[in-house]
């Protein structure tokens, strides 16, 4: 993947190595494994409590959700993990 020139109306593509893998563990079955970026999702909320990453355990099939601090967010976004920004409704 190559970087595209920055334009005012178009997206900027950031180069991501094709073989990025992340180490993870399942709190349910205690299995340890590596996951590709496509297997993870990152949700960034307004606080630490609402910022997390999630995946499905390849061993037991459990849905896993873990908190994501600043460093984890940086690593996951830099590794090409799909990110969802959570917004709170205005009061």
VONU-767560 format. One line per field, with one value per residue: residue in three letters; x, y, z of N, C-alpha, C, O, CB in turn. Coordinates in Angstrom, 1 decimal, decimal comma. Glycine has a CB too. Layout:
BEGIN
res <- ALA/...
n.u <- X/...
n.v <- Y/...
n.w <- Z/...
ca.u <- X/...
ca.v <- Y/...
ca.w <- Z/...
c.u <- X/...
c.v <- Y/...
c.w <- Z/...
o.u <- X/...
o.v <- Y/...
o.w <- Z/...
cb.u <- X/...
cb.v <- Y/...
cb.w <- Z/...
***
This chain:
BEGIN
res <- UNK/UNK/UNK/UNK/UNK/UNK/UNK/UNK/UNK/UNK/UNK/UNK/UNK/UNK/UNK/UNK/UNK/UNK/UNK/UNK/UNK/UNK/UNK/UNK/UNK/UNK/UNK/UNK/UNK/UNK/UNK/UNK/UNK/UNK/UNK/UNK/UNK/UNK/UNK/UNK/UNK/UNK/UNK/UNK/UNK/UNK/UNK/UNK/UNK/UNK/UNK/UNK/UNK/UNK/UNK/UNK/UNK/UNK/UNK/UNK/UNK/UNK/UNK/UNK/UNK/UNK/UNK/UNK/UNK/UNK/UNK/UNK/UNK/UNK/UNK/UNK/UNK/UNK/UNK/UNK/UNK/UNK/UNK/UNK/UNK/UNK/UNK/UNK/UNK/UNK/UNK
n.u <- 0,8/0,5/1,2/-1,1/-1,2/-1,9/-5,0/-7,5/-10,1/-10,1/-9,5/-6,7/-4,3/-2,6/0,4/0,4/1,9/1,6/1,5/0,8/0,4/-1,3/-0,7/-2,8/-5,1/-7,5/-9,8/-11,6/-11,2/-8,5/-6,7/-3,9/-2,9/-2,3/-3,6/-4,8/-5,0/-7,6/-9,2/-9,8/-11,5/-11,7/-13,0/-13,4/-14,2/-15,6/-14,3/-11,9/-13,3/-15,0/-13,5/-12,3/-11,1/-12,1/-12,7/-13,2/-12,7/-10,5/-10,3/-12,4/-14,6/-15,7/-16,9/-14,8/-13,9/-11,9/-10,3/-8,8/-6,0/-4,1/-1,7/-2,3/-4,4/-2,9/-1,1/-3,0/-4,4/-2,3/-1,6/-3,6/-6,1/-9,6/-11,5/-13,9/-15,5/-17,0/-19,8/-21,3/-24,7/-25,7/-26,7
n.v <- -1,2/2,2/5,6/8,2/11,4/14,2/15,7/18,2/17,3/14,5/11,2/10,3/7,9/5,7/4,0/0,5/-2,3/-5,5/-7,9/-7,5/-8,6/-9,3/-10,0/-11,8/-12,7/-15,0/-14,3/-16,2/-19,0/-19,0/-19,2/-18,4/-16,4/-15,2/-12,5/-11,3/-7,9/-7,6/-9,1/-7,8/-5,2/-1,7/0,5/3,9/5,9/8,6/8,5/6,7/4,5/3,9/3,3/0,7/-2,5/-5,3/-8,8/-12,1/-15,0/-17,4/-20,0/-20,7/-19,4/-17,2/-13,9/-11,3/-8,5/-5,8/-3,3/-0,3/1,5/4,5/3,8/1,2/1,9/3,5/1,5/-0,3/1,3/2,1/-0,3/-0,9/-1,7/-1,7/1,1/2,5/5,4/6,5/8,4/10,7/11,6/15,0/17,0
n.w <- 0,0/-0,8/0,1/-0,6/-2,3/-0,3/-0,3/-0,3/-0,4/-0,5/0,9/3,0/2,6/4,7/4,8/5,6/7,0/5,4/6,9/9,6/12,9/16,0/19,3/21,5/24,2/25,5/28,1/29,0/28,1/28,4/26,3/24,2/21,4/18,1/16,2/13,1/11,8/10,8/12,3/14,6/16,4/17,1/19,4/20,0/22,6/24,6/27,0/29,1/30,0/27,9/25,8/23,9/22,7/20,6/19,9/18,5/20,1/18,7/19,6/21,5/20,7/22,0/22,5/23,0/25,0/25,7/27,7/26,2/26,4/25,8/24,5/23,5/21,7/19,9/18,9/17,7/15,8/14,2/13,2/11,4/12,3/12,2/13,1/15,3/16,1/18,9/19,7/22,0/22,8/22,5/25,3
ca.u <- 0,0/1,3/0,6/-1,6/-0,9/-2,9/-5,9/-8,5/-11,4/-10,0/-8,8/-5,2/-4,0/-1,4/0,9/0,4/2,5/0,6/1,5/0,7/-0,3/-1,3/-0,9/-4,0/-5,4/-8,9/-10,0/-12,5/-10,5/-7,1/-5,8/-3,0/-2,8/-2,1/-4,7/-4,6/-5,8/-9,0/-10,0/-10,0/-12,2/-11,4/-14,0/-12,9/-15,2/-15,2/-13,5/-11,2/-14,3/-15,7/-12,5/-12,0/-11,0/-12,8/-12,4/-13,8/-11,6/-10,5/-10,3/-13,7/-15,7/-16,3/-16,7/-13,9/-13,9/-10,8/-10,0/-7,7/-5,4/-3,6/-0,7/-3,0/-5,1/-1,9/-0,7/-4,0/-4,7/-1,1/-1,5/-4,6/-7,4/-10,8/-11,8/-15,2/-15,5/-18,3/-20,2/-22,4/-25,7/-25,7/-27,9
ca.v <- 0,0/3,4/6,8/9,0/12,8/14,8/16,6/18,8/16,6/13,1/10,6/10,1/6,5/5,5/2,6/-0,5/-3,6/-6,5/-9,0/-7,1/-9,5/-8,8/-11,1/-11,6/-13,9/-15,1/-14,5/-17,3/-20,3/-18,7/-19,5/-17,3/-16,6/-14,0/-12,2/-10,3/-6,6/-7,7/-9,9/-6,9/-3,9/-0,8/1,5/5,0/6,7/9,9/8,3/5,4/3,4/3,6/3,0/-0,7/-3,3/-6,5/-9,8/-13,4/-16,0/-18,4/-21,3/-21,1/-18,6/-16,2/-12,5/-10,7/-7,0/-5,4/-1,8/0,1/2,7/5,3/3,0/0,2/2,6/3,8/0,3/-0,9/2,1/2,1/-1,6/-1,1/-2,2/-0,9/1,9/3,1/6,5/6,5/9,8/10,8/12,5/16,2/17,2
ca.w <- 0,0/-0,8/0,5/-1,6/-1,9/0,5/-1,0/0,6/-0,4/-0,5/2,1/3,0/2,9/5,4/4,5/6,7/6,6/5,1/7,8/11,0/13,8/17,3/20,3/22,4/25,0/25,9/29,5/29,2/27,9/28,6/25,1/23,7/20,0/17,3/15,3/12,1/12,1/10,3/13,3/15,7/16,2/18,1/19,6/20,8/23,2/25,2/28,2/29,2/30,2/26,7/24,7/24,0/21,5/20,7/18,9/18,8/20,4/17,7/20,3/22,1/20,0/22,9/22,2/24,0/25,0/26,6/27,6/25,4/26,8/24,7/23,8/22,7/20,6/19,0/18,2/16,9/14,7/13,4/12,6/10,4/12,9/11,9/14,3/15,3/17,1/19,6/20,1/22,9/22,4/23,2/26,2
c.u <- 0,9/0,5/0,1/-1,3/-2,1/-3,7/-6,9/-9,8/-11,3/-9,3/-7,3/-5,0/-2,6/-0,9/0,9/1,0/1,5/0,5/1,5/-0,1/-0,2/-1,5/-2,1/-4,2/-6,9/-9,0/-10,8/-11,8/-9,0/-6,1/-5,1/-2,8/-2,5/-3,2/-4,3/-5,4/-7,3/-9,8/-10,3/-10,8/-11,9/-12,5/-13,4/-14,0/-14,7/-14,4/-12,8/-12,2/-15,0/-14,8/-12,1/-11,7/-11,7/-12,4/-13,1/-12,6/-11,6/-10,6/-11,7/-14,8/-16,3/-16,0/-15,9/-13,9/-12,9/-10,6/-8,8/-7,2/-4,8/-2,6/-1,3/-3,7/-4,1/-1,4/-1,7/-4,3/-3,5/-1,0/-2,7/-5,9/-8,5/-11,2/-13,2/-15,2/-16,9/-18,6/-21,3/-23,4/-25,6/-26,9/-28,3
c.v <- 1,2/4,6/7,6/10,5/13,3/15,8/17,1/18,0/15,1/12,5/10,5/8,6/6,4/4,1/1,7/-1,8/-4,7/-7,6/-8,6/-8,1/-9,0/-10,0/-10,7/-12,9/-13,8/-15,2/-15,7/-18,6/-20,2/-19,0/-18,2/-17,5/-15,2/-13,8/-11,1/-9,0/-6,8/-8,4/-9,0/-5,7/-3,0/0,3/2,6/5,8/7,9/9,7/7,0/4,3/3,0/3,5/1,5/-1,4/-4,7/-7,5/-11,1/-14,3/-17,1/-19,8/-21,7/-20,4/-17,5/-14,8/-11,9/-9,2/-6,6/-3,9/-1,5/1,5/3,4/4,5/1,9/0,8/3,0/2,6/-0,3/0,0/2,1/0,8/-1,9/-1,7/-1,2/-0,2/2,5/4,2/6,6/8,0/9,8/11,8/13,8/16,4/18,6
c.w <- 0,0/-0,4/-0,7/-1,3/-1,2/-0,3/0,0/0,6/-0,3/0,7/1,9/3,4/3,6/5,1/5,8/6,2/6,4/6,2/9,3/11,8/15,2/18,3/21,2/23,2/25,4/27,4/29,9/29,2/28,2/27,5/24,8/22,2/19,4/16,4/14,3/12,4/11,8/11,4/14,6/15,4/17,4/18,2/20,5/21,3/23,8/26,4/28,1/29,3/28,9/25,5/24,9/22,7/21,7/19,6/19,4/19,0/19,4/18,3/20,8/21,5/20,9/22,4/23,4/23,9/26,1/26,5/26,8/25,8/25,6/23,9/22,9/21,5/19,5/18,2/17,2/15,6/13,7/12,6/11,6/11,0/12,6/13,2/14,2/16,4/17,6/20,0/21,1/22,5/23,2/24,1/26,1
o.u <- 1,9/-0,7/0,9/-1,2/-3,3/-3,1/-7,1/-10,5/-12,3/-8,7/-6,8/-5,6/-1,7/-1,7/1,3/0,7/0,5/-0,6/2,1/-1,2/0,8/-2,3/-2,3/-3,6/-7,5/-8,4/-10,8/-11,8/-8,3/-4,9/-5,5/-2,7/-2,3/-3,8/-3,4/-6,4/-8,1/-11,1/-11,0/-10,8/-11,7/-12,9/-12,9/-14,7/-13,5/-13,8/-12,9/-12,0/-15,5/-15,2/-11,5/-12,0/-11,9/-11,9/-13,7/-11,7/-12,7/-10,8/-12,2/-16,0/-17,3/-14,9/-16,3/-13,7/-13,0/-10,8/-7,9/-7,9/-4,9/-2,6/-0,9/-3,7/-4,3/-1,2/-1,4/-4,4/-3,7/-0,4/-2,8/-6,8/-8,3/-11,3/-13,6/-14,7/-17,9/-17,7/-22,2/-23,0/-25,3/-28,0/-29,3
o.v <- 1,2/4,6/7,8/10,8/13,0/16,7/16,6/18,1/14,4/13,3/10,5/8,2/7,0/3,1/2,2/-2,3/-4,7/-8,1/-9,3/-8,4/-8,4/-10,9/-9,6/-13,9/-12,7/-16,1/-16,2/-19,3/-21,2/-19,1/-17,1/-18,7/-14,2/-14,7/-10,3/-9,1/-6,2/-8,3/-9,5/-5,3/-3,5/0,8/2,3/6,5/8,3/10,7/6,2/3,2/1,9/3,5/1,2/-0,8/-5,1/-7,1/-11,1/-14,4/-17,8/-20,8/-22,8/-20,7/-16,9/-14,6/-12,0/-8,7/-7,0/-3,3/-2,3/2,5/2,9/4,6/1,7/0,3/2,8/2,7/-0,6/-0,6/2,1/0,7/-3,0/-2,1/0,0/-0,8/3,0/3,9/6,8/8,7/8,9/12,8/13,8/16,0/18,9
o.w <- 0,7/-0,4/-1,6/-0,1/-1,5/-1,0/1,0/1,7/0,0/1,5/0,8/4,4/3,1/5,2/6,8/5,1/7,3/6,4/10,1/11,4/15,6/18,0/21,6/22,9/25,4/28,0/31,0/30,2/28,2/27,7/25,0/21,8/20,1/15,8/14,6/13,1/12,4/11,4/15,5/14,2/18,5/17,2/21,6/20,5/23,6/26,9/27,1/28,7/28,7/24,3/26,0/21,6/22,9/18,6/20,5/18,2/19,2/17,6/20,5/21,8/20,5/21,8/24,5/22,7/27,2/25,4/26,7/25,7/24,5/22,7/21,8/20,4/18,3/17,0/16,1/14,5/12,5/11,6/11,1/10,2/12,8/14,3/13,1/17,5/16,9/20,5/21,0/21,9/24,4/23,7/26,9
cb.u <- -1,0/1,9/1,5/-3,1/-0,6/-2,4/-6,6/-8,8/-12,1/-9,2/-9,5/-4,5/-4,0/-1,6/2,3/-1,1/3,6/0,8/2,7/0,2/0,3/-2,5/0,4/-5,3/-4,6/-9,6/-10,6/-13,6/-10,7/-6,7/-6,7/-1,6/-4,2/-0,7/-5,9/-4,9/-5,2/-9,0/-9,2/-8,6/-13,8/-10,0/-15,3/-11,9/-15,9/-16,5/-14,4/-10,3/-15,3/-16,7/-11,3/-13,1/-9,5/-14,4/-10,8/-14,7/-11,8/-9,2/-9,4/-13,6/-16,7/-15,7/-18,1/-12,5/-15,3/-9,5/-9,9/-8,1/-4,3/-2,9/0,3/-4,1/-5,8/-0,7/-0,3/-5,3/-5,0/0,1/-1,5/-4,2/-7,2/-11,9/-10,8/-16,4/-15,1/-18,3/-20,6/-21,9/-27,1/-25,5/-27,5
cb.v <- 0,0/3,6/7,7/8,8/13,6/15,6/15,9/20,2/17,0/12,7/9,2/11,1/5,7/5,7/2,7/-0,7/-4,0/-7,1/-9,9/-5,7/-11,0/-7,8/-11,2/-11,3/-13,9/-16,2/-13,2/-17,3/-20,9/-19,5/-20,0/-17,2/-17,1/-14,1/-11,6/-10,8/-5,5/-8,5/-11,1/-6,5/-4,2/-0,1/0,9/5,8/5,8/10,7/8,3/5,4/3,8/4,8/4,0/-1,5/-3,5/-6,3/-10,1/-13,8/-16,6/-18,3/-21,3/-20,9/-19,6/-16,3/-11,7/-11,3/-6,4/-6,2/-1,3/0,1/2,5/6,6/2,4/-0,6/3,9/4,5/-0,7/-1,1/3,6/2,3/-2,7/-1,9/-2,5/-1,7/3,0/2,1/7,9/5,6/10,6/11,1/11,9/17,4/16,8
cb.w <- 1,2/-2,3/1,4/-1,8/-3,2/1,8/-2,2/0,2/-1,6/-1,7/2,4/4,0/1,6/7,0/3,9/7,2/7,6/3,8/7,5/11,1/13,7/17,5/21,2/21,5/26,3/25,2/30,1/28,2/26,6/29,9/23,9/24,5/19,4/16,5/16,2/10,7/11,3/9,0/13,8/16,3/16,2/17,8/20,3/19,9/24,2/25,5/29,4/30,4/31,2/26,4/24,7/24,8/21,1/20,7/18,8/17,7/21,9/16,9/21,5/23,6/19,6/24,3/22,0/23,9/25,2/26,4/29,1/23,9/27,9/25,3/24,8/23,6/21,1/19,7/19,2/17,7/15,1/14,2/13,6/9,4/14,4/11,3/14,5/15,7/16,4/20,9/18,8/24,4/22,6/22,2/27,6
***
